[in-house]
């Protein structure tokens, strides 16, 4: 399958080029030329399939033309070496727990898939030249990508993160690894990190010096695999509610949203036939998309630091994909997607109320999703929200808000034993460029 740029000024690309390059020459994001609908019998029997079986079917529709079947199956099954279960929180609200992977965050799925797919393409290349992955992170992307690529031959990862704006536990997950992982501590906000990455892709000198790609959700190999767990969530909810005699198909999916790669993958799933009734994008105080839904005008703003730091994005890259997917039709977008926005005080209240009423511990991002369902679910609907990271990754905040002392999983404890290694950097592109040219 070929991939085109959302800016429509770059030549179409093969999957390999789209994955290796990350960003199109015209600074647009790659989109598949077609989205294959999955057959009705797949959805009729989806509750009988395992997570891996479902994911392979979806992956084959996206990537089957470009990756041998056995190799693709191995990539999918290796990626999903853990579950993403759906658990009840109230009678009508369920949590899709996406924190059971190696770094306890939803981005493990996309990062692990991309690492394996990129390695597949590198092995096919005769010259075997090193690929350098640039990734900007507002929290969980850095750890997921760093650990997904750790020790992978032929790949070096540079993680750019905003100084003082990720949690201590998040930071230790990508600054203590060494090997083929370099952490770059940028004196700025996430948007500055993302701007440095995008500028690097467009710089002719850097691209002559080294082969660059991105592992942010701008990369098709990062965001498309995230659709897997929406198909699985639908299957598990159908399985559970059919058994109870309560299945009516009125399923609403709520996604805490920052750079919008996660909800974008869900919308691609919907285009393939996934019968989710509607979607809710839950924002923190960075309400750019929420305002777009209300007004039809997209107005990026400088990001605001919040409790839900991984959603602190003032110019979400994947808005371009959503806009392109629906051909700029504001009515079509708002008929399928509604929005919600919550300030820090709202997030605190939600976390306290949920814990008091259900004993379920929300992280600040999941709290936005849970509250949006509380506020926007209609009679007869059942909602599933993404719990995007383990609450222990935000232990200080969670304990302070809930008055708890939540356990830190062993996997997180191991990261915390390492020594921080990072490169201090301003948000000036010339300094970043000079650093990369010296590598």
C-alpha positions as CSV (number, residue, x, y, z in Angstrom):
1,X,0.0,0.0,0.0
2,X,1.1,3.5,-0.7
3,X,1.0,6.4,1.8
4,X,0.3,10.1,0.9
5,X,1.1,13.2,2.9
6,X,-1.6,15.2,4.7
7,X,-0.1,18.3,3.0
8,X,-0.6,16.8,-0.4
9,X,2.7,18.2,-1.8
10,X,5.1,15.2,-1.3
11,X,5.3,12.1,-3.5
12,X,3.6,9.0,-2.2
13,X,5.7,6.6,-0.2
14,X,5.9,2.9,0.4
15,X,5.3,1.6,3.9
16,X,9.0,1.1,4.4
17,X,9.7,4.7,3.4
18,X,6.9,6.0,5.6
19,X,8.2,4.1,8.6
20,X,11.9,4.9,8.0
21,X,11.3,8.6,7.2
22,X,8.5,9.2,9.7
23,X,7.6,12.6,8.2
24,X,6.9,13.4,4.6
25,X,9.1,15.9,2.7
26,X,6.4,18.6,2.8
27,X,6.2,18.3,6.6
28,X,2.9,16.4,6.3
29,X,2.0,13.2,8.1
30,X,1.7,10.0,6.1
31,X,-1.8,8.5,5.6
32,X,-2.6,5.1,3.9
33,X,-4.2,5.6,0.4
34,X,-7.0,3.3,1.4
35,X,-8.5,1.8,4.6
36,X,-9.7,-1.7,4.1
37,X,-13.0,-2.6,5.8
38,X,-13.0,-5.8,7.7
39,X,-15.7,-8.4,6.9
40,X,-18.9,-8.6,8.8
41,X,-18.2,-12.1,10.0
42,X,-15.1,-10.9,11.8
43,X,-17.2,-8.6,13.9
44,X,-20.0,-11.2,14.3
45,X,-17.5,-13.6,15.9
46,X,-14.9,-11.2,17.3
47,X,-15.6,-12.1,21.0
48,X,-14.4,-15.7,20.3
49,X,-11.0,-14.5,19.2
50,X,-7.9,-13.8,21.3
51,X,-6.3,-10.4,21.5
52,X,-3.4,-11.6,19.3
53,X,-5.7,-13.1,16.7
54,X,-7.8,-9.9,16.5
55,X,-4.6,-7.8,16.3
56,X,-3.1,-9.9,13.5
57,X,-6.3,-9.6,11.4
58,X,-6.2,-5.8,11.8
59,X,-2.5,-5.6,11.2
60,X,-2.9,-7.7,8.0
61,X,-5.4,-5.2,6.7
62,X,-2.9,-2.3,7.3
63,X,0.4,-4.0,6.5
64,X,-0.2,-7.3,4.8
65,X,0.7,-6.1,1.4
66,X,4.1,-5.0,2.5
67,X,5.2,-7.5,5.2
68,X,5.4,-11.3,4.8
69,X,2.6,-13.1,6.7
70,X,4.8,-15.1,9.0
71,X,7.0,-12.0,9.8
72,X,3.9,-9.9,10.5
73,X,2.4,-12.5,12.7
74,X,5.6,-12.7,14.7
75,X,5.8,-8.9,15.0
76,X,2.2,-8.8,16.3
77,X,2.5,-11.7,18.8
78,X,5.9,-10.4,20.1
79,X,4.4,-6.9,20.5
80,X,1.4,-8.2,22.5
81,X,3.2,-10.3,25.1
82,X,0.9,-8.8,27.7
83,X,-2.9,-8.2,28.0
84,X,-4.9,-4.9,27.8
85,X,-7.9,-6.0,29.9
86,X,-11.3,-4.2,30.3
87,X,-12.3,-4.0,33.9
88,X,-15.6,-2.6,35.4
89,X,-15.4,0.6,37.5
90,X,-19.2,1.2,37.7
91,X,-22.2,-0.5,36.2
92,X,-21.9,1.5,33.0
93,X,-18.3,2.6,32.9
94,X,-15.3,0.3,32.2
95,X,-11.6,0.9,32.2
96,X,-9.4,-0.3,29.3
97,X,-6.2,-0.9,31.2
98,X,-3.3,-0.1,28.9
99,X,-0.6,-0.2,31.5
100,X,0.3,-3.9,31.6
101,X,3.3,-3.6,29.3
102,X,7.0,-3.2,30.1
103,X,6.8,0.5,30.9
104,X,3.3,0.5,32.3
105,X,1.8,2.8,29.6
106,X,-0.4,2.5,26.5
107,X,2.5,3.5,24.2
108,X,4.2,0.2,24.8
109,X,2.0,-1.3,22.1
110,X,2.9,1.1,19.3
111,X,6.5,1.4,20.4
112,X,7.1,-2.3,20.5
113,X,5.4,-2.8,17.1
114,X,7.4,0.0,15.5
115,X,10.7,-1.3,16.8
116,X,10.0,-4.7,15.4
117,X,8.8,-3.4,12.0
118,X,11.7,-1.1,11.6
119,X,14.1,-3.9,12.4
120,X,12.3,-6.0,9.8
121,X,13.0,-3.4,7.1
122,X,16.6,-2.8,8.2
123,X,17.3,-6.5,7.9
124,X,16.0,-6.4,4.3
125,X,18.4,-3.6,3.4
126,X,21.7,-4.6,2.0
127,X,23.8,-1.7,3.4
128,X,22.5,-2.1,7.0
129,X,23.1,1.5,7.8
130,X,22.2,2.8,11.3
131,X,18.8,4.5,11.7
132,X,18.5,7.3,14.3
133,X,15.1,7.6,16.0
134,X,14.2,11.0,17.2
135,X,11.3,11.1,19.7
136,X,9.8,13.9,21.7
137,X,8.0,13.0,24.9
138,X,5.7,14.7,27.3
139,X,5.9,11.6,29.6
140,X,5.2,8.1,28.5
141,X,6.3,8.0,24.9
142,X,10.0,8.4,25.8
143,X,10.0,5.4,28.1
144,X,7.9,3.2,25.8
145,X,10.0,4.0,22.8
146,X,13.4,3.7,24.6
147,X,12.5,0.4,26.1
148,X,10.9,-0.9,22.9
149,X,14.1,-0.2,21.0
150,X,16.6,-0.9,23.7
151,X,19.4,-3.1,22.4
152,X,18.0,-3.3,18.9
153,X,20.8,-3.6,16.4
154,X,21.2,-0.8,13.9
155,X,19.0,1.7,15.7
156,X,20.0,4.6,18.1
157,X,17.3,6.5,19.9
158,X,17.4,10.1,21.0
159,X,14.6,11.0,23.5
160,X,13.9,14.7,23.8
161,X,11.9,15.7,26.9
162,X,11.0,19.0,28.7
163,X,13.1,19.7,31.7
164,X,11.2,19.4,35.0
165,X,7.9,18.6,33.2
166,X,7.8,14.8,33.4
167,X,7.4,12.8,36.6
168,X,10.5,11.5,38.3
169,X,9.5,7.9,37.6
170,X,8.7,8.6,34.0
171,X,12.2,10.3,33.6
172,X,14.1,7.4,35.1
173,X,12.5,5.0,32.6
174,X,14.4,6.5,29.7
175,X,17.4,8.4,31.3
176,X,18.9,5.3,33.0
177,X,19.1,2.9,30.1
178,X,22.4,3.8,28.3
179,X,23.3,1.5,25.4
180,X,21.6,2.8,22.3
181,X,19.4,5.3,24.1
182,X,20.4,9.0,24.6
183,X,18.1,11.2,26.7
184,X,18.1,14.9,25.8
185,X,16.8,17.3,28.5
186,X,15.3,20.4,26.7
187,X,14.9,23.7,28.5
188,X,11.3,24.2,27.3
189,X,8.0,22.5,27.0
190,X,6.8,19.4,25.0
191,X,5.9,21.6,22.0
192,X,9.6,22.8,21.8
193,X,10.8,19.2,21.8
194,X,8.4,18.3,19.0
195,X,9.4,21.3,17.0
196,X,13.1,20.3,17.3
197,X,12.3,16.8,16.0
198,X,10.3,18.1,13.1
199,X,12.9,20.7,12.2
200,X,15.6,18.0,12.2
201,X,13.6,15.9,9.6
202,X,13.5,18.9,7.3
203,X,17.2,19.9,7.6
204,X,19.2,18.8,4.5
205,X,22.6,18.8,6.3
206,X,21.3,16.4,9.1
207,X,19.7,14.1,6.6
208,X,22.9,13.8,4.6
209,X,24.8,13.1,7.8
210,X,22.5,10.5,9.3
211,X,19.4,8.5,8.6
212,X,16.6,9.9,10.7
213,X,13.1,8.7,11.7
214,X,10.6,9.4,14.4
215,X,8.9,7.2,16.9
216,X,6.3,9.7,17.9
217,X,2.7,9.1,16.9
218,X,3.5,11.0,13.7
219,X,5.0,7.7,12.5
220,X,2.4,5.3,10.9
221,X,4.1,2.3,12.6
222,X,3.5,3.9,16.0
223,X,-0.1,5.1,15.9
224,X,-1.8,2.5,13.6
225,X,-1.0,-0.5,15.9
226,X,-2.8,1.3,18.8
227,X,-6.0,0.5,17.0
228,X,-5.5,-3.2,18.1
229,X,-6.7,-2.6,21.7
230,X,-9.9,-0.9,20.6
231,X,-10.9,-3.9,18.6
232,X,-10.0,-6.1,21.6
233,X,-11.9,-3.8,24.0
234,X,-15.0,-4.2,21.8
235,X,-14.6,-8.0,21.7
236,X,-14.2,-8.3,25.4
237,X,-17.2,-6.0,26.1
238,X,-19.3,-7.9,23.7
239,X,-18.2,-11.2,25.3
240,X,-18.9,-9.9,28.8
241,X,-22.3,-8.3,28.1
242,X,-23.6,-11.0,25.8
243,X,-23.0,-13.5,28.6
244,X,-25.0,-11.3,30.9
245,X,-27.7,-10.7,28.4
246,X,-27.1,-7.0,28.3
247,X,-25.4,-6.5,24.9
248,X,-27.1,-3.7,22.9
249,X,-24.1,-2.5,20.9
250,X,-24.3,1.1,22.3
251,X,-20.6,1.3,23.2
252,X,-18.9,4.6,23.7
253,X,-15.1,4.9,23.7
254,X,-13.5,7.8,25.6
255,X,-9.8,8.6,25.0
256,X,-7.7,11.0,27.1
257,X,-6.0,13.0,24.4
258,X,-2.8,14.9,24.0
259,X,-1.1,14.6,20.6
260,X,-4.2,12.7,19.4
261,X,-2.4,9.6,18.0
262,X,-4.4,7.3,20.3
263,X,-7.9,8.5,19.4
264,X,-6.7,8.8,15.7
265,X,-6.0,5.0,15.7
266,X,-9.4,4.4,17.2
267,X,-11.0,6.4,14.4
268,X,-9.1,4.4,11.8
269,X,-10.5,1.3,13.4
270,X,-14.0,2.8,13.1
271,X,-13.3,3.4,9.4
272,X,-12.5,-0.3,9.1
273,X,-15.9,-1.2,10.5
274,X,-15.3,-1.3,14.3
275,X,-18.9,-0.7,15.5
276,X,-18.2,1.8,18.3
277,X,-21.2,4.1,18.5
278,X,-19.3,7.3,19.2
279,X,-16.1,8.7,20.6
280,X,-15.2,11.3,23.3
281,X,-11.9,13.1,23.3
282,X,-11.1,14.1,26.9
283,X,-8.6,17.0,27.3
284,X,-7.0,18.6,30.3
285,X,-6.7,22.4,30.3
286,X,-5.0,22.2,26.9
287,X,-8.4,22.4,25.1
288,X,-7.4,23.2,21.5
289,X,-9.4,20.3,20.1
290,X,-12.3,20.9,22.4
291,X,-12.6,24.4,21.1
292,X,-12.3,23.2,17.5
293,X,-15.3,20.9,18.0
294,X,-17.2,23.9,19.4
295,X,-16.2,26.5,16.9
296,X,-14.9,24.8,13.8
297,X,-11.6,26.8,14.1
298,X,-8.3,25.1,15.0
299,X,-6.2,27.5,16.9
300,X,-3.0,26.1,18.4
301,X,-1.8,27.6,21.7
302,X,1.3,27.4,23.9
303,X,0.8,24.3,26.1
304,X,-0.2,24.7,29.7
305,X,1.5,22.5,32.4
306,X,-1.1,20.3,34.2
307,X,-1.4,17.3,36.5
308,X,-2.0,15.2,33.4
309,X,1.3,16.1,31.9
310,X,1.4,13.6,29.0
311,X,-1.6,15.5,27.6
312,X,0.1,18.9,27.8
313,X,0.1,19.5,24.0
314,X,-0.9,22.9,22.5
315,X,-0.6,21.9,18.8
316,X,-1.5,18.2,18.5
317,X,0.2,16.7,15.4
318,X,-2.5,14.1,14.7
319,X,-5.2,16.7,14.3
320,X,-4.0,16.8,10.7
321,X,-4.8,13.1,10.2
322,X,-8.3,13.5,11.8
323,X,-9.0,16.5,9.6
324,X,-7.8,14.6,6.5
325,X,-9.7,11.4,7.4
326,X,-13.0,13.3,7.4
327,X,-11.9,15.6,4.5
328,X,-12.2,18.7,6.7
329,X,-15.9,18.1,7.3
330,X,-16.5,19.6,10.8
331,X,-20.1,18.3,10.9
332,X,-18.9,14.7,10.2
333,X,-16.2,15.0,12.9
334,X,-18.6,16.4,15.5
335,X,-21.3,13.8,14.7
336,X,-18.8,11.1,15.7
337,X,-16.6,12.8,18.3
338,X,-17.5,15.0,21.2
339,X,-15.1,16.7,23.6
340,X,-14.6,17.4,27.3
341,X,-12.0,19.5,29.1
342,X,-10.9,19.4,32.7
343,X,-8.7,21.6,34.8
344,X,-6.4,20.3,37.6
345,X,-9.0,21.0,40.3
346,X,-11.6,18.9,38.3
347,X,-9.0,16.1,37.9
348,X,-8.4,16.0,41.7
349,X,-12.1,15.9,42.5
350,X,-12.6,13.1,40.0
351,X,-9.8,11.0,41.4
352,X,-11.0,11.4,44.9
353,X,-14.7,10.7,44.1
354,X,-13.9,7.6,42.0
355,X,-11.6,6.2,44.7
356,X,-14.2,6.9,47.5
357,X,-17.1,5.4,45.5
358,X,-15.4,2.5,43.8
359,X,-11.9,2.0,45.3
360,X,-10.6,2.2,41.7
361,X,-7.3,4.2,41.5
362,X,-7.2,6.6,38.5
363,X,-4.1,8.2,37.2
364,X,-4.6,11.9,36.2
365,X,-5.0,11.1,32.5
366,X,-7.5,8.3,33.0
367,X,-9.4,10.6,35.4
368,X,-10.2,12.9,32.4
369,X,-11.6,9.9,30.5
370,X,-13.6,8.6,33.4
371,X,-15.1,12.0,34.2
372,X,-16.0,12.6,30.5
373,X,-18.0,9.4,30.5
374,X,-19.7,10.4,33.8
375,X,-20.7,13.7,32.2
376,X,-21.5,12.7,28.7
377,X,-22.9,9.1,28.7
378,X,-26.5,8.9,27.6
379,X,-29.2,6.4,28.9
380,X,-28.7,3.0,27.4
381,X,-25.0,3.5,26.6
382,X,-22.0,1.8,28.2
383,X,-18.6,3.6,28.2
384,X,-15.0,2.4,28.1
385,X,-12.2,4.9,28.9
386,X,-8.5,4.4,28.4
387,X,-6.5,4.2,31.6
388,X,-3.3,5.1,29.8
389,X,-0.7,4.7,32.5
390,X,-0.3,2.9,35.8
391,X,-1.1,5.3,38.7
392,X,2.3,4.5,40.3
393,X,4.0,6.4,37.5
394,X,2.5,9.5,39.2
395,X,2.8,8.2,42.7
396,X,3.5,11.5,44.4
397,X,0.5,13.2,42.8
398,X,-1.8,10.2,43.4
399,X,-0.8,9.7,47.0
400,X,-1.2,13.3,47.8
401,X,-4.7,13.5,46.2
402,X,-6.0,10.2,47.5
403,X,-4.2,10.0,50.9
404,X,-2.8,6.6,49.9
405,X,0.6,4.9,49.6
406,X,0.1,3.0,46.4
407,X,2.6,0.2,45.7
408,X,5.2,0.7,43.0
409,X,5.3,-2.4,40.7
410,X,8.6,-4.2,40.6
411,X,9.3,-3.2,37.0
412,X,9.1,0.5,38.0
413,X,11.4,-0.1,41.0
414,X,14.1,-1.5,38.8
415,X,14.1,1.6,36.6
416,X,14.5,3.8,39.8
417,X,17.7,2.0,40.8
418,X,19.6,3.3,37.7
419,X,21.7,6.5,37.3
420,X,20.4,9.4,35.3
421,X,22.2,10.1,32.1
422,X,21.0,13.0,30.0
423,X,22.3,15.8,27.7
424,X,21.2,19.3,28.6
425,X,19.9,21.3,25.6
426,X,18.3,24.6,24.9
427,X,15.3,24.8,22.6
428,X,17.4,26.4,19.9
429,X,17.5,24.2,16.8
430,X,21.1,25.2,15.8
431,X,22.4,23.8,19.1
432,X,20.5,20.6,18.6
433,X,21.6,20.3,15.0
434,X,25.3,20.9,16.0
435,X,25.0,18.1,18.6
436,X,23.6,15.6,16.1
437,X,26.2,16.5,13.5
438,X,28.8,15.7,16.1
439,X,27.4,12.1,16.6
